[in-house]
Amino acid sequence: MLPTIEQALACVRVCQMLSNPYKDIRLFRFDDRTGQVYILAGDELQIIVLSNGIWDFVNEPEL
C-alpha cells in the first residue's frame, strides 16, 4: 500500500505549517496496515493524516 496523492500533499502542507514555528519533525511514519500517516512534532504534537488528505490532531485537548 502506498500513500495517496491527497495524503502526500496534505503531509507536505502539515510539515510546512509545523516547520514555520520551528517545530522539529521527530517521527514521520506511513502505516501500511491502516493507510494513515503519523507525524510527531516537537515533544508532544501528534498528527494523523488519513488517505483522503484530511488530517487531525491526536489527543487534542478539549477547550
PDB file of N, CA, C and O in Angstrom:
ATOM      1  N   MET A   1       0.852  -1.179   0.000  1.00  0.00           N
ATOM      2  CA  MET A   1       0.000   0.000   0.000  1.00  0.00           C
ATOM      3  C   MET A   1       0.898   1.242   0.000  1.00  0.00           C
ATOM      4  O   MET A   1       1.917   1.287   0.689  1.00  0.00           O
ATOM      5  N   LEU A   2       0.509   2.222  -0.767  1.00  0.00           N
ATOM      6  CA  LEU A   2       1.241   3.487  -0.851  1.00  0.00           C
ATOM      7  C   LEU A   2       0.339   4.637  -0.420  1.00  0.00           C
ATOM      8  O   LEU A   2      -0.886   4.523  -0.477  1.00  0.00           O
ATOM      9  N   PRO A   3       0.941   5.746   0.012  1.00  0.00           N
ATOM     10  CA  PRO A   3       0.121   6.927   0.329  1.00  0.00           C
ATOM     11  C   PRO A   3      -0.582   7.433  -0.933  1.00  0.00           C
ATOM     12  O   PRO A   3      -0.068   7.286  -2.041  1.00  0.00           O
ATOM     13  N   THR A   4      -1.755   8.027  -0.752  1.00  0.00           N
ATOM     14  CA  THR A   4      -2.476   8.616  -1.877  1.00  0.00           C
ATOM     15  C   THR A   4      -1.878   9.989  -2.201  1.00  0.00           C
ATOM     16  O   THR A   4      -1.130  10.555  -1.405  1.00  0.00           O
ATOM     17  N   ILE A   5      -2.216  10.504  -3.364  1.00  0.00           N
ATOM     18  CA  ILE A   5      -1.759  11.840  -3.759  1.00  0.00           C
ATOM     19  C   ILE A   5      -2.272  12.884  -2.768  1.00  0.00           C
ATOM     20  O   ILE A   5      -1.525  13.765  -2.343  1.00  0.00           O
ATOM     21  N   GLU A   6      -3.560  12.779  -2.400  1.00  0.00           N
ATOM     22  CA  GLU A   6      -4.145  13.727  -1.442  1.00  0.00           C
ATOM     23  C   GLU A   6      -3.410  13.672  -0.103  1.00  0.00           C
ATOM     24  O   GLU A   6      -3.150  14.701   0.521  1.00  0.00           O
ATOM     25  N   GLN A   7      -3.086  12.471   0.317  1.00  0.00           N
ATOM     26  CA  GLN A   7      -2.390  12.280   1.588  1.00  0.00           C
ATOM     27  C   GLN A   7      -0.974  12.861   1.522  1.00  0.00           C
ATOM     28  O   GLN A   7      -0.524  13.514   2.464  1.00  0.00           O
ATOM     29  N   ALA A   8      -0.289  12.626   0.431  1.00  0.00           N
ATOM     30  CA  ALA A   8       1.074  13.143   0.276  1.00  0.00           C
ATOM     31  C   ALA A   8       1.083  14.670   0.295  1.00  0.00           C
ATOM     32  O   ALA A   8       1.929  15.281   0.949  1.00  0.00           O
ATOM     33  N   LEU A   9       0.146  15.284  -0.419  1.00  0.00           N
ATOM     34  CA  LEU A   9       0.079  16.749  -0.437  1.00  0.00           C
ATOM     35  C   LEU A   9      -0.273  17.305   0.939  1.00  0.00           C
ATOM     36  O   LEU A   9       0.274  18.326   1.355  1.00  0.00           O
ATOM     37  N   ALA A  10      -1.183  16.639   1.645  1.00  0.00           N
ATOM     38  CA  ALA A  10      -1.546  17.076   2.995  1.00  0.00           C
ATOM     39  C   ALA A  10      -0.344  16.968   3.931  1.00  0.00           C
ATOM     40  O   ALA A  10      -0.143  17.837   4.780  1.00  0.00           O
ATOM     41  N   CYS A  11       0.449  15.921   3.786  1.00  0.00           N
ATOM     42  CA  CYS A  11       1.645  15.758   4.626  1.00  0.00           C
ATOM     43  C   CYS A  11       2.634  16.897   4.404  1.00  0.00           C
ATOM     44  O   CYS A  11       3.223  17.409   5.356  1.00  0.00           O
ATOM     45  N   VAL A  12       2.812  17.288   3.159  1.00  0.00           N
ATOM     46  CA  VAL A  12       3.713  18.405   2.868  1.00  0.00           C
ATOM     47  C   VAL A  12       3.183  19.688   3.501  1.00  0.00           C
ATOM     48  O   VAL A  12       3.950  20.446   4.094  1.00  0.00           O
ATOM     49  N   ARG A  13       1.873  19.939   3.382  1.00  0.00           N
ATOM     50  CA  ARG A  13       1.284  21.144   3.982  1.00  0.00           C
ATOM     51  C   ARG A  13       1.438  21.133   5.500  1.00  0.00           C
ATOM     52  O   ARG A  13       1.810  22.146   6.092  1.00  0.00           O
ATOM     53  N   VAL A  14       1.156  20.001   6.131  1.00  0.00           N
ATOM     54  CA  VAL A  14       1.261  19.904   7.589  1.00  0.00           C
ATOM     55  C   VAL A  14       2.707  20.115   8.034  1.00  0.00           C
ATOM     56  O   VAL A  14       2.961  20.864   8.977  1.00  0.00           O
ATOM     57  N   CYS A  15       3.642  19.468   7.372  1.00  0.00           N
ATOM     58  CA  CYS A  15       5.054  19.625   7.746  1.00  0.00           C
ATOM     59  C   CYS A  15       5.519  21.065   7.537  1.00  0.00           C
ATOM     60  O   CYS A  15       6.311  21.578   8.328  1.00  0.00           O
ATOM     61  N   GLN A  16       5.037  21.719   6.489  1.00  0.00           N
ATOM     62  CA  GLN A  16       5.371  23.126   6.263  1.00  0.00           C
ATOM     63  C   GLN A  16       4.828  23.990   7.392  1.00  0.00           C
ATOM     64  O   GLN A  16       5.533  24.863   7.899  1.00  0.00           O
ATOM     65  N   MET A  17       3.576  23.754   7.791  1.00  0.00           N
ATOM     66  CA  MET A  17       2.986  24.530   8.891  1.00  0.00           C
ATOM     67  C   MET A  17       3.743  24.295  10.196  1.00  0.00           C
ATOM     68  O   MET A  17       3.930  25.222  10.984  1.00  0.00           O
ATOM     69  N   LEU A  18       4.172  23.067  10.421  1.00  0.00           N
ATOM     70  CA  LEU A  18       4.904  22.753  11.647  1.00  0.00           C
ATOM     71  C   LEU A  18       6.295  23.368  11.651  1.00  0.00           C
ATOM     72  O   LEU A  18       6.801  23.755  12.704  1.00  0.00           O
ATOM     73  N   SER A  19       6.910  23.459  10.486  1.00  0.00           N
ATOM     74  CA  SER A  19       8.272  23.988  10.431  1.00  0.00           C
ATOM     75  C   SER A  19       8.311  25.510  10.546  1.00  0.00           C
ATOM     76  O   SER A  19       9.342  26.074  10.913  1.00  0.00           O
ATOM     77  N   ASN A  20       7.196  26.182  10.237  1.00  0.00           N
ATOM     78  CA  ASN A  20       7.180  27.643  10.359  1.00  0.00           C
ATOM     79  C   ASN A  20       7.479  28.109  11.777  1.00  0.00           C
ATOM     80  O   ASN A  20       8.269  29.040  11.940  1.00  0.00           O
ATOM     81  N   PRO A  21       6.881  27.503  12.831  1.00  0.00           N
ATOM     82  CA  PRO A  21       7.249  27.906  14.202  1.00  0.00           C
ATOM     83  C   PRO A  21       8.451  27.105  14.730  1.00  0.00           C
ATOM     84  O   PRO A  21       8.665  27.022  15.940  1.00  0.00           O
ATOM     85  N   TYR A  22       9.226  26.522  13.819  1.00  0.00           N
ATOM     86  CA  TYR A  22      10.454  25.800  14.175  1.00  0.00           C
ATOM     87  C   TYR A  22      10.211  24.573  15.038  1.00  0.00           C
ATOM     88  O   TYR A  22      10.973  24.304  15.967  1.00  0.00           O
ATOM     89  N   LYS A  23       9.159  23.830  14.739  1.00  0.00           N
ATOM     90  CA  LYS A  23       8.917  22.550  15.406  1.00  0.00           C
ATOM     91  C   LYS A  23       9.711  21.466  14.674  1.00  0.00           C
ATOM     92  O   LYS A  23       9.644  21.360  13.449  1.00  0.00           O
ATOM     93  N   ASP A  24      10.453  20.674  15.420  1.00  0.00           N
ATOM     94  CA  ASP A  24      11.164  19.550  14.821  1.00  0.00           C
ATOM     95  C   ASP A  24      10.175  18.452  14.461  1.00  0.00           C
ATOM     96  O   ASP A  24       9.277  18.143  15.244  1.00  0.00           O
ATOM     97  N   ILE A  25      10.333  17.865  13.289  1.00  0.00           N
ATOM     98  CA  ILE A  25       9.572  16.679  12.930  1.00  0.00           C
ATOM     99  C   ILE A  25      10.382  15.502  13.475  1.00  0.00           C
ATOM    100  O   ILE A  25      11.426  15.153  12.926  1.00  0.00           O
ATOM    101  N   ARG A  26       9.900  14.903  14.545  1.00  0.00           N
ATOM    102  CA  ARG A  26      10.646  13.829  15.214  1.00  0.00           C
ATOM    103  C   ARG A  26      10.375  12.468  14.594  1.00  0.00           C
ATOM    104  O   ARG A  26      11.251  11.603  14.561  1.00  0.00           O
ATOM    105  N   LEU A  27       9.143  12.282  14.096  1.00  0.00           N
ATOM    106  CA  LEU A  27       8.787  10.993  13.510  1.00  0.00           C
ATOM    107  C   LEU A  27       7.776  11.227  12.398  1.00  0.00           C
ATOM    108  O   LEU A  27       6.817  11.983  12.555  1.00  0.00           O
ATOM    109  N   PHE A  28       8.009  10.568  11.283  1.00  0.00           N
ATOM    110  CA  PHE A  28       7.098  10.614  10.137  1.00  0.00           C
ATOM    111  C   PHE A  28       6.969   9.176   9.660  1.00  0.00           C
ATOM    112  O   PHE A  28       7.932   8.597   9.159  1.00  0.00           O
ATOM    113  N   ARG A  29       5.775   8.593   9.814  1.00  0.00           N
ATOM    114  CA  ARG A  29       5.624   7.169   9.507  1.00  0.00           C
ATOM    115  C   ARG A  29       4.325   6.892   8.770  1.00  0.00           C
ATOM    116  O   ARG A  29       3.252   7.349   9.162  1.00  0.00           O
ATOM    117  N   PHE A  30       4.453   6.130   7.692  1.00  0.00           N
ATOM    118  CA  PHE A  30       3.279   5.636   6.971  1.00  0.00           C
ATOM    119  C   PHE A  30       3.005   4.218   7.449  1.00  0.00           C
ATOM    120  O   PHE A  30       3.869   3.347   7.355  1.00  0.00           O
ATOM    121  N   ASP A  31       1.801   3.989   7.960  1.00  0.00           N
ATOM    122  CA  ASP A  31       1.401   2.668   8.433  1.00  0.00           C
ATOM    123  C   ASP A  31       0.655   1.966   7.305  1.00  0.00           C
ATOM    124  O   ASP A  31      -0.480   2.324   6.991  1.00  0.00           O
ATOM    125  N   ASP A  32       1.285   0.975   6.700  1.00  0.00           N
ATOM    126  CA  ASP A  32       0.642   0.314   5.560  1.00  0.00           C
ATOM    127  C   ASP A  32      -0.514  -0.597   5.977  1.00  0.00           C
ATOM    128  O   ASP A  32      -1.262  -1.063   5.118  1.00  0.00           O
ATOM    129  N   ARG A  33      -0.673  -0.856   7.255  1.00  0.00           N
ATOM    130  CA  ARG A  33      -1.829  -1.622   7.727  1.00  0.00           C
ATOM    131  C   ARG A  33      -3.091  -0.771   7.725  1.00  0.00           C
ATOM    132  O   ARG A  33      -4.165  -1.238   7.348  1.00  0.00           O
ATOM    133  N   THR A  34      -2.951   0.501   8.157  1.00  0.00           N
ATOM    134  CA  THR A  34      -4.122   1.386   8.258  1.00  0.00           C
ATOM    135  C   THR A  34      -4.213   2.385   7.109  1.00  0.00           C
ATOM    136  O   THR A  34      -5.278   2.952   6.865  1.00  0.00           O
ATOM    137  N   GLY A  35      -3.106   2.605   6.404  1.00  0.00           N
ATOM    138  CA  GLY A  35      -3.083   3.596   5.337  1.00  0.00           C
ATOM    139  C   GLY A  35      -2.999   5.019   5.853  1.00  0.00           C
ATOM    140  O   GLY A  35      -3.288   5.963   5.118  1.00  0.00           O
ATOM    141  N   GLN A  36      -2.604   5.186   7.114  1.00  0.00           N
ATOM    142  CA  GLN A  36      -2.509   6.514   7.720  1.00  0.00           C
ATOM    143  C   GLN A  36      -1.051   6.921   7.902  1.00  0.00           C
ATOM    144  O   GLN A  36      -0.164   6.082   8.057  1.00  0.00           O
ATOM    145  N   VAL A  37      -0.831   8.232   7.880  1.00  0.00           N
ATOM    146  CA  VAL A  37       0.488   8.783   8.181  1.00  0.00           C
ATOM    147  C   VAL A  37       0.438   9.365   9.584  1.00  0.00           C
ATOM    148  O   VAL A  37      -0.499  10.079   9.940  1.00  0.00           O
ATOM    149  N   TYR A  38       1.453   9.052  10.373  1.00  0.00           N
ATOM    150  CA  TYR A  38       1.573   9.571  11.734  1.00  0.00           C
ATOM    151  C   TYR A  38       2.756  10.525  11.761  1.00  0.00           C
ATOM    152  O   TYR A  38       3.844  10.180  11.300  1.00  0.00           O
ATOM    153  N   ILE A  39       2.551  11.722  12.298  1.00  0.00           N
ATOM    154  CA  ILE A  39       3.609  12.726  12.418  1.00  0.00           C
ATOM    155  C   ILE A  39       3.721  13.126  13.880  1.00  0.00           C
ATOM    156  O   ILE A  39       2.725  13.487  14.509  1.00  0.00           O
ATOM    157  N   LEU A  40       4.925  13.063  14.418  1.00  0.00           N
ATOM    158  CA  LEU A  40       5.212  13.552  15.764  1.00  0.00           C
ATOM    159  C   LEU A  40       6.117  14.761  15.614  1.00  0.00           C
ATOM    160  O   LEU A  40       7.208  14.661  15.053  1.00  0.00           O
ATOM    161  N   ALA A  41       5.665  15.900  16.114  1.00  0.00           N
ATOM    162  CA  ALA A  41       6.432  17.141  16.015  1.00  0.00           C
ATOM    163  C   ALA A  41       6.705  17.666  17.413  1.00  0.00           C
ATOM    164  O   ALA A  41       5.829  17.648  18.278  1.00  0.00           O
ATOM    165  N   GLY A  42       7.931  18.136  17.628  1.00  0.00           N
ATOM    166  CA  GLY A  42       8.290  18.589  18.963  1.00  0.00           C
ATOM    167  C   GLY A  42       8.220  17.426  19.928  1.00  0.00           C
ATOM    168  O   GLY A  42       8.477  16.282  19.553  1.00  0.00           O
ATOM    169  N   ASP A  43       7.871  17.716  21.175  1.00  0.00           N
ATOM    170  CA  ASP A  43       7.819  16.667  22.185  1.00  0.00           C
ATOM    171  C   ASP A  43       6.461  15.997  22.307  1.00  0.00           C
ATOM    172  O   ASP A  43       6.374  14.872  22.800  1.00  0.00           O
ATOM    173  N   GLU A  44       5.391  16.670  21.863  1.00  0.00           N
ATOM    174  CA  GLU A  44       4.076  16.091  22.132  1.00  0.00           C
ATOM    175  C   GLU A  44       3.016  16.325  21.071  1.00  0.00           C
ATOM    176  O   GLU A  44       1.902  15.823  21.220  1.00  0.00           O
ATOM    177  N   LEU A  45       3.305  17.055  20.018  1.00  0.00           N
ATOM    178  CA  LEU A  45       2.303  17.334  18.992  1.00  0.00           C
ATOM    179  C   LEU A  45       2.205  16.137  18.045  1.00  0.00           C
ATOM    180  O   LEU A  45       3.169  15.805  17.355  1.00  0.00           O
ATOM    181  N   GLN A  46       1.036  15.490  18.016  1.00  0.00           N
ATOM    182  CA  GLN A  46       0.818  14.295  17.214  1.00  0.00           C
ATOM    183  C   GLN A  46      -0.291  14.543  16.199  1.00  0.00           C
ATOM    184  O   GLN A  46      -1.347  15.083  16.528  1.00  0.00           O
ATOM    185  N   ILE A  47      -0.027  14.138  14.963  1.00  0.00           N
ATOM    186  CA  ILE A  47      -0.985  14.366  13.882  1.00  0.00           C
ATOM    187  C   ILE A  47      -1.136  13.081  13.078  1.00  0.00           C
ATOM    188  O   ILE A  47      -0.162  12.373  12.823  1.00  0.00           O
ATOM    189  N   ILE A  48      -2.372  12.793  12.684  1.00  0.00           N
ATOM    190  CA  ILE A  48      -2.682  11.672  11.791  1.00  0.00           C
ATOM    191  C   ILE A  48      -3.199  12.257  10.482  1.00  0.00           C
ATOM    192  O   ILE A  48      -4.050  13.147  10.488  1.00  0.00           O
ATOM    193  N   VAL A  49      -2.679  11.751   9.350  1.00  0.00           N
ATOM    194  CA  VAL A  49      -3.159  12.166   8.030  1.00  0.00           C
ATOM    195  C   VAL A  49      -3.828  10.946   7.394  1.00  0.00           C
ATOM    196  O   VAL A  49      -3.193   9.918   7.161  1.00  0.00           O
ATOM    197  N   LEU A  50      -5.118  11.088   7.121  1.00  0.00           N
ATOM    198  CA  LEU A  50      -5.891   9.996   6.520  1.00  0.00           C
ATOM    199  C   LEU A  50      -5.640   9.912   5.018  1.00  0.00           C
ATOM    200  O   LEU A  50      -5.072  10.831   4.427  1.00  0.00           O
ATOM    201  N   SER A  51      -6.061   8.820   4.407  1.00  0.00           N
ATOM    202  CA  SER A  51      -5.813   8.613   2.979  1.00  0.00           C
ATOM    203  C   SER A  51      -6.527   9.627   2.093  1.00  0.00           C
ATOM    204  O   SER A  51      -6.116   9.843   0.953  1.00  0.00           O
ATOM    205  N   ASN A  52      -7.595  10.257   2.600  1.00  0.00           N
ATOM    206  CA  ASN A  52      -8.309  11.265   1.803  1.00  0.00           C
ATOM    207  C   ASN A  52      -7.701  12.663   1.944  1.00  0.00           C
ATOM    208  O   ASN A  52      -8.225  13.628   1.388  1.00  0.00           O
ATOM    209  N   GLY A  53      -6.590  12.772   2.690  1.00  0.00           N
ATOM    210  CA  GLY A  53      -5.911  14.053   2.851  1.00  0.00           C
ATOM    211  C   GLY A  53      -6.369  14.852   4.053  1.00  0.00           C
ATOM    212  O   GLY A  53      -5.799  15.903   4.345  1.00  0.00           O
ATOM    213  N   ILE A  54      -7.385  14.381   4.756  1.00  0.00           N
ATOM    214  CA  ILE A  54      -7.852  15.053   5.970  1.00  0.00           C
ATOM    215  C   ILE A  54      -6.890  14.715   7.102  1.00  0.00           C
ATOM    216  O   ILE A  54      -6.505  13.559   7.279  1.00  0.00           O
ATOM    217  N   TRP A  55      -6.512  15.724   7.856  1.00  0.00           N
ATOM    218  CA  TRP A  55      -5.611  15.481   8.986  1.00  0.00           C
ATOM    219  C   TRP A  55      -6.239  16.014  10.261  1.00  0.00           C
ATOM    220  O   TRP A  55      -7.104  16.890  10.234  1.00  0.00           O
ATOM    221  N   ASP A  56      -5.781  15.462  11.385  1.00  0.00           N
ATOM    222  CA  ASP A  56      -6.313  15.861  12.681  1.00  0.00           C
ATOM    223  C   ASP A  56      -5.256  15.603  13.747  1.00  0.00           C
ATOM    224  O   ASP A  56      -4.350  14.787  13.575  1.00  0.00           O
ATOM    225  N   PHE A  57      -5.401  16.324  14.847  1.00  0.00           N
ATOM    226  CA  PHE A  57      -4.512  16.119  15.983  1.00  0.00           C
ATOM    227  C   PHE A  57      -4.935  14.869  16.745  1.00  0.00           C
ATOM    228  O   PHE A  57      -6.123  14.558  16.838  1.00  0.00           O
ATOM    229  N   VAL A  58      -3.962  14.163  17.283  1.00  0.00           N
ATOM    230  CA  VAL A  58      -4.220  13.012  18.142  1.00  0.00           C
ATOM    231  C   VAL A  58      -4.257  13.518  19.575  1.00  0.00           C
ATOM    232  O   VAL A  58      -3.373  14.261  20.003  1.00  0.00           O
ATOM    233  N   ASN A  59      -5.285  13.112  20.315  1.00  0.00           N
ATOM    234  CA  ASN A  59      -5.412  13.514  21.723  1.00  0.00           C
ATOM    235  C   ASN A  59      -5.400  15.028  21.904  1.00  0.00           C
ATOM    236  O   ASN A  59      -4.763  15.549  22.819  1.00  0.00           O
ATOM    237  N   GLU A  60      -6.105  15.722  21.027  1.00  0.00           N
ATOM    238  CA  GLU A  60      -6.188  17.186  21.131  1.00  0.00           C
ATOM    239  C   GLU A  60      -6.930  17.556  22.412  1.00  0.00           C
ATOM    240  O   GLU A  60      -8.023  17.047  22.659  1.00  0.00           O
ATOM    241  N   PRO A  61      -6.354  18.428  23.223  1.00  0.00           N
ATOM    242  CA  PRO A  61      -7.041  18.822  24.456  1.00  0.00           C
ATOM    243  C   PRO A  61      -8.329  19.579  24.140  1.00  0.00           C
ATOM    244  O   PRO A  61      -8.370  20.413  23.236  1.00  0.00           O
ATOM    245  N   GLU A  62      -9.369  19.276  24.894  1.00  0.00           N
ATOM    246  CA  GLU A  62     -10.648  19.953  24.691  1.00  0.00           C
ATOM    247  C   GLU A  62     -10.657  21.273  25.441  1.00  0.00           C
ATOM    248  O   GLU A  62     -10.083  21.391  26.524  1.00  0.00           O
ATOM    249  N   LEU A  63     -11.311  22.259  24.858  1.00  0.00           N
ATOM    250  CA  LEU A  63     -11.383  23.580  25.485  1.00  0.00           C
ATOM    251  C   LEU A  63     -12.533  23.656  26.453  1.00  0.00           C
ATOM    252  O   LEU A  63     -12.748  24.696  27.075  1.00  0.00           O
TER     253      LEU A  63
END
